[in-house]
């Protein structure tokens, strides 16, 4: 009987100790600070020295890369993992994106140990070893741990950070594989382009769902009988119109204004006539109507609205048929003006129409710079 009581008492003590130990471990885990600043704004850089900058620049900062995807790499010259994983990955990514203006690369030696070895001079030698022509920085001196490392809460080296176009950290960790980095960068590039277009697009009036889609104009009939308009290689503005539409009579001259103002051979326009109601029309009459409205560019006819229906009207809730699309050099829709009218005007009654004109102009100029 006494033995049974002792056993029960010991079991209770063991259970109590287990609970106390479990609570202690849980508290310790909760108090543990995780490295990195994922999802937070990237802090400004405090860097001791820079090399590989252009002649007229002495230093750079994270804000210089607003609107770009930034791959930021922390290393130490004596770090084995940096040489085995970090630098080879960095080299491959730089080569892959060397012609892409939406991506930038920066590397900084964040010294927190081995100050006599991980010096600014060793950072420059390491950059030369890997033939890196990107900005290379050095942060941290003898007895003074890298401030940059502290601000970004990096776990050590190698440490990779990917920052999006808005300056938000979207990845930070010790290692990232080339394929993983490529997928993330490509995703952020697309986010960059779409989000920047969204900033100026009249989203409240529809058409946003068209962004990123391919456009098919293969079934259009060209008014002069000769198809010269191709959707690749140039930024394109395509507008549906009729000769009885008052909104079109204002918008077609505005398109002509844009052509004259932008004056870039990489920009082209197409005015697509869709008769209301759908009916046979004479091509010479359509050309004459377009010229009468002040538009001198390419003209096509969507006789039964087939192209407009397939590309736009049947794919969502639309407010007008007098719609305009801006496509990039690959024939991808990047901006939609859902109609009905845009024009350059100082008339206070045309405030929205004037804003739309400026937004369209901004979208075209943005795509021409890509």
C-alpha positions as CSV (number, residue, x, y, z in Angstrom):
1,X,0.0,0.0,0.0
2,X,2.8,2.4,0.9
3,X,4.7,1.4,-2.2
4,X,1.7,2.1,-4.4
5,X,1.3,5.6,-2.9
6,X,5.0,6.3,-3.5
7,X,4.7,5.2,-7.1
8,X,1.7,7.4,-7.6
9,X,3.5,10.4,-5.9
10,X,6.5,9.9,-8.1
11,X,4.3,9.8,-11.2
12,X,2.7,13.0,-10.2
13,X,6.1,14.7,-9.6
14,X,7.3,13.4,-13.0
15,X,4.2,14.8,-14.7
16,X,4.6,18.1,-12.9
17,X,8.2,18.3,-13.9
18,X,7.3,17.5,-17.5
19,X,4.7,20.3,-17.6
20,X,7.2,22.8,-16.1
21,X,9.9,21.7,-18.6
22,X,7.4,22.0,-21.4
23,X,6.4,25.5,-20.4
24,X,10.1,26.5,-20.0
25,X,10.9,25.2,-23.5
26,X,7.8,27.0,-25.0
27,X,8.7,30.3,-23.3
28,X,12.3,30.0,-24.5
29,X,11.1,29.3,-28.1
30,X,8.7,32.2,-28.0
31,X,11.5,34.5,-26.8
32,X,13.9,33.4,-29.5
33,X,14.4,36.1,-32.1
34,X,14.3,34.9,-35.7
35,X,16.8,36.3,-38.1
36,X,15.8,38.5,-41.0
37,X,13.2,41.1,-41.7
38,X,11.0,39.3,-44.2
39,X,8.0,41.4,-45.2
40,X,9.4,44.6,-43.8
41,X,10.8,47.7,-45.5
42,X,14.4,47.4,-46.3
43,X,16.4,49.7,-44.0
44,X,18.8,52.4,-45.4
45,X,22.4,51.3,-45.9
46,X,25.2,52.3,-43.6
47,X,28.2,51.1,-45.5
48,X,31.9,52.1,-44.8
49,X,33.2,51.8,-48.3
50,X,32.1,51.2,-51.9
51,X,33.8,50.0,-55.1
52,X,32.7,49.4,-58.6
53,X,30.6,52.5,-58.7
54,X,30.5,54.9,-61.6
55,X,33.0,57.7,-61.5
56,X,30.5,60.4,-60.5
57,X,29.0,58.5,-57.6
58,X,30.7,58.0,-54.2
59,X,28.0,55.9,-52.4
60,X,24.6,54.3,-53.1
61,X,21.6,53.4,-51.0
62,X,18.7,51.1,-51.1
63,X,16.4,54.0,-52.1
64,X,18.3,54.3,-55.4
65,X,16.7,51.0,-56.5
66,X,13.1,52.0,-55.9
67,X,11.0,50.5,-58.7
68,X,13.5,47.7,-59.3
69,X,13.9,44.2,-58.0
70,X,17.1,44.2,-56.0
71,X,19.2,41.1,-55.2
72,X,21.3,42.0,-52.2
73,X,24.1,39.6,-51.1
74,X,26.0,39.7,-47.8
75,X,29.4,37.8,-47.7
76,X,32.8,37.6,-46.0
77,X,35.9,36.9,-48.0
78,X,36.9,34.0,-45.8
79,X,33.4,32.4,-45.7
80,X,33.5,28.9,-47.2
81,X,29.7,28.9,-47.9
82,X,30.0,32.2,-49.7
83,X,32.5,30.6,-52.2
84,X,30.7,27.3,-52.5
85,X,27.1,28.5,-52.8
86,X,26.7,32.3,-52.7
87,X,29.0,33.6,-55.3
88,X,28.3,30.9,-58.0
89,X,24.6,31.6,-57.6
90,X,25.2,35.3,-57.8
91,X,27.3,34.9,-61.0
92,X,24.6,32.8,-62.7
93,X,21.8,35.2,-61.8
94,X,23.8,38.3,-63.0
95,X,24.5,36.6,-66.3
96,X,20.8,35.6,-66.6
97,X,19.5,39.1,-66.0
98,X,22.3,41.2,-67.6
99,X,20.0,42.7,-70.2
100,X,17.0,43.2,-67.9
101,X,16.7,46.7,-66.6
102,X,14.2,45.7,-63.9
103,X,16.7,43.8,-61.8
104,X,19.8,45.1,-60.0
105,X,22.5,43.3,-58.0
106,X,24.6,44.6,-55.0
107,X,27.0,42.7,-52.8
108,X,28.3,43.9,-49.4
109,X,31.0,42.3,-47.2
110,X,29.3,42.4,-43.7
111,X,32.3,41.7,-41.4
112,X,31.5,40.4,-37.9
113,X,34.6,38.2,-37.3
114,X,38.1,37.9,-38.7
115,X,38.5,41.6,-39.1
116,X,42.2,41.2,-40.1
117,X,41.2,39.0,-43.1
118,X,37.7,40.3,-44.1
119,X,38.9,43.8,-45.0
120,X,37.8,46.2,-47.7
121,X,40.8,45.2,-49.8
122,X,39.9,41.5,-49.5
123,X,36.3,42.4,-50.6
124,X,37.7,44.1,-53.8
125,X,39.9,41.0,-54.5
126,X,37.0,38.7,-54.1
127,X,34.9,40.8,-56.5
128,X,37.8,40.6,-59.0
129,X,38.1,36.8,-58.5
130,X,34.4,36.3,-59.5
131,X,34.5,39.1,-62.2
132,X,31.7,41.0,-60.5
133,X,31.1,44.4,-62.1
134,X,28.2,45.2,-59.7
135,X,28.5,47.6,-56.7
136,X,30.6,46.0,-53.9
137,X,30.5,47.4,-50.4
138,X,32.2,46.8,-47.1
139,X,30.6,47.1,-43.7
140,X,32.3,46.4,-40.4
141,X,35.8,47.1,-39.0
142,X,38.0,45.8,-36.2
143,X,35.9,45.7,-33.0
144,X,32.9,47.3,-34.7
145,X,30.4,44.8,-36.1
146,X,28.7,45.5,-39.4
147,X,25.8,48.0,-38.9
148,X,24.2,46.7,-42.1
149,X,24.2,43.2,-40.7
150,X,22.5,44.5,-37.6
151,X,19.9,46.5,-39.4
152,X,18.9,43.6,-41.7
153,X,19.2,41.1,-38.8
154,X,21.2,38.7,-41.1
155,X,22.1,35.3,-39.6
156,X,25.6,35.5,-40.8
157,X,27.1,34.8,-44.2
158,X,26.3,34.0,-46.9
159,X,23.0,35.9,-46.6
160,X,20.8,36.7,-49.5
161,X,18.0,39.3,-49.6
162,X,15.6,40.0,-52.4
163,X,13.8,43.3,-52.2
164,X,10.8,44.1,-54.4
165,X,10.0,47.3,-56.3
166,X,8.3,48.9,-53.3
167,X,11.3,48.3,-51.0
168,X,9.9,45.4,-49.1
169,X,12.0,42.4,-48.3
170,X,10.5,39.4,-50.0
171,X,13.3,36.9,-49.2
172,X,16.1,36.6,-46.7
173,X,18.0,33.4,-45.8
174,X,21.4,31.8,-45.9
175,X,21.0,30.0,-49.2
176,X,18.9,30.3,-52.3
177,X,19.1,28.0,-55.3
178,X,19.3,29.5,-58.8
179,X,16.0,28.1,-59.9
180,X,14.3,29.4,-56.7
181,X,15.8,32.8,-57.1
182,X,14.8,33.0,-60.8
183,X,11.2,32.1,-60.1
184,X,11.0,34.7,-57.4
185,X,12.7,37.4,-59.4
186,X,10.5,36.8,-62.4
187,X,7.4,36.9,-60.2
188,X,8.5,40.2,-58.7
189,X,9.4,41.7,-62.2
190,X,5.9,40.9,-63.3
191,X,4.5,42.4,-60.1
192,X,6.6,45.5,-60.8
193,X,5.2,46.0,-64.3
194,X,1.6,45.2,-63.4
195,X,1.6,47.3,-60.2
196,X,3.1,50.3,-61.9
197,X,0.5,50.2,-64.6
198,X,-2.2,49.8,-62.0
199,X,-1.1,53.0,-60.4
200,X,-2.2,55.0,-63.5
201,X,-5.0,52.8,-64.9
202,X,-8.6,53.8,-64.4
203,X,-9.3,50.6,-62.4
204,X,-12.7,51.6,-61.1
205,X,-14.2,51.4,-64.6
206,X,-13.2,47.9,-65.5
207,X,-10.7,46.2,-67.8
208,X,-8.1,45.3,-65.1
209,X,-8.6,41.6,-65.7
210,X,-7.2,42.1,-69.3
211,X,-3.7,43.0,-68.0
212,X,-1.2,40.3,-68.9
213,X,-3.3,38.7,-71.6
214,X,-2.3,38.2,-75.2
215,X,-4.3,39.9,-77.9
216,X,-5.5,38.4,-81.2
217,X,-6.2,40.7,-84.2
218,X,-5.7,38.1,-86.9
219,X,-9.4,38.3,-88.0
220,X,-9.5,42.0,-88.5
221,X,-10.0,43.4,-92.0
222,X,-7.6,46.2,-92.8
223,X,-9.3,49.1,-94.5
224,X,-6.6,49.6,-97.2
225,X,-6.6,45.9,-97.9
226,X,-3.0,45.4,-96.7
227,X,-2.1,44.3,-93.2
228,X,1.1,46.0,-92.0
229,X,0.3,46.1,-88.3
230,X,2.1,43.6,-86.2
231,X,1.8,43.2,-82.4
232,X,5.4,42.4,-81.8
233,X,8.4,44.7,-81.7
234,X,6.5,47.9,-80.9
235,X,4.2,49.4,-78.2
236,X,0.7,49.5,-79.7
237,X,-2.4,51.5,-79.0
238,X,-5.6,49.9,-80.4
239,X,-8.9,51.8,-80.2
240,X,-12.4,50.6,-81.2
241,X,-14.5,53.4,-82.7
242,X,-17.5,54.3,-85.0
243,X,-18.2,57.4,-87.1
244,X,-21.5,58.0,-85.2
245,X,-19.9,58.0,-81.7
246,X,-19.3,61.5,-80.2
247,X,-16.7,60.0,-77.8
248,X,-14.8,58.6,-80.7
249,X,-14.8,61.9,-82.6
250,X,-12.9,63.3,-79.7
251,X,-10.6,60.4,-78.9
252,X,-9.3,59.7,-82.5
253,X,-7.8,63.2,-82.8
254,X,-6.3,62.6,-79.3
255,X,-4.6,59.5,-80.6
256,X,-3.1,61.5,-83.4
257,X,-1.8,64.0,-80.8
258,X,-0.1,61.2,-78.9
259,X,1.6,60.0,-82.1
260,X,2.9,63.5,-82.8
261,X,3.9,64.2,-79.2
262,X,5.7,60.9,-78.5
263,X,7.3,60.7,-81.9
264,X,8.8,57.3,-81.4
265,X,9.2,54.7,-84.2
266,X,8.7,52.0,-81.6
267,X,5.1,53.2,-81.0
268,X,2.2,52.4,-83.3
269,X,-1.6,52.9,-83.4
270,X,-4.6,51.1,-84.9
271,X,-8.2,52.4,-85.1
272,X,-10.6,49.6,-85.4
273,X,-14.0,50.4,-86.8
274,X,-17.0,48.4,-85.5
275,X,-20.3,49.4,-87.2
276,X,-23.3,50.0,-85.0
277,X,-25.3,47.9,-85.6
278,X,-23.0,45.3,-87.2
279,X,-23.5,45.6,-91.0
280,X,-21.5,45.6,-94.3
281,X,-19.6,48.8,-94.8
282,X,-17.4,50.3,-97.6
283,X,-13.8,50.4,-96.6
284,X,-13.3,53.7,-98.5
285,X,-16.0,55.3,-96.4
286,X,-14.4,54.1,-93.2
287,X,-11.0,55.5,-94.2
288,X,-12.6,58.8,-95.2
289,X,-14.3,59.0,-91.8
290,X,-11.1,58.4,-89.9
291,X,-9.2,61.0,-91.9
292,X,-12.1,63.5,-91.4
293,X,-11.7,63.0,-87.7
294,X,-8.1,63.9,-87.9
295,X,-6.6,60.4,-87.6
296,X,-4.0,59.4,-90.2
297,X,-2.8,56.0,-88.8
298,X,-3.7,52.4,-89.6
299,X,-7.4,51.6,-89.8
300,X,-9.1,48.1,-89.5
301,X,-12.7,46.9,-89.5
302,X,-14.3,44.5,-87.0
303,X,-17.3,43.9,-89.1
304,X,-19.3,41.7,-86.8
305,X,-17.5,42.7,-83.6
306,X,-15.9,39.3,-83.6
307,X,-12.5,40.4,-82.4
308,X,-13.9,42.8,-79.8
309,X,-16.2,40.1,-78.5
310,X,-13.5,37.4,-78.3
311,X,-10.9,39.6,-76.7
312,X,-13.0,41.8,-74.4
313,X,-16.8,42.0,-74.4
314,X,-17.5,38.3,-73.7
315,X,-14.8,38.1,-70.9
316,X,-16.2,40.4,-68.3
317,X,-18.6,43.2,-67.3
318,X,-17.9,46.0,-69.7
319,X,-19.1,49.6,-69.7
320,X,-18.5,50.6,-73.4
321,X,-17.4,49.3,-76.8
322,X,-15.3,52.3,-77.4
323,X,-12.3,50.8,-75.6
324,X,-8.6,51.3,-76.0
325,X,-5.8,48.8,-75.3
326,X,-2.1,49.4,-74.9
327,X,0.1,46.4,-75.6
328,X,3.8,45.9,-75.0
329,X,6.4,44.9,-77.5
330,X,5.4,41.2,-77.0
331,X,1.7,41.8,-77.8
332,X,0.6,41.6,-74.1
333,X,-2.1,43.9,-72.8
334,X,-0.6,46.2,-70.2
335,X,-3.2,49.0,-70.0
336,X,-6.9,49.3,-70.7
337,X,-8.9,52.5,-71.1
338,X,-12.4,51.2,-70.8
339,X,-13.9,54.1,-72.6
340,X,-15.7,56.0,-73.6
341,X,-13.6,59.1,-74.2
342,X,-10.1,60.6,-73.6
343,X,-8.8,63.9,-75.0
344,X,-6.3,66.6,-74.2
345,X,-8.5,69.4,-72.9
346,X,-8.4,72.4,-70.5
347,X,-12.2,72.3,-70.3
348,X,-13.2,71.9,-66.6
349,X,-16.1,69.7,-67.8
350,X,-13.5,67.3,-69.3
351,X,-11.3,66.8,-66.3
352,X,-11.7,63.0,-66.3
353,X,-11.1,62.8,-70.1
354,X,-8.0,64.9,-69.8
355,X,-6.7,62.8,-66.9
356,X,-7.3,59.6,-69.0
357,X,-5.3,61.1,-71.8
358,X,-2.4,61.8,-69.5
359,X,-2.6,58.3,-68.0
360,X,-2.5,56.8,-71.5
361,X,0.5,58.9,-72.4
362,X,2.3,57.9,-69.2
363,X,1.6,54.2,-69.9
364,X,3.0,54.4,-73.4
365,X,6.1,56.2,-72.2
366,X,6.6,53.7,-69.4
367,X,6.5,50.8,-71.9
368,X,8.8,52.5,-74.4
369,X,11.4,52.8,-71.6
370,X,11.4,49.1,-70.8
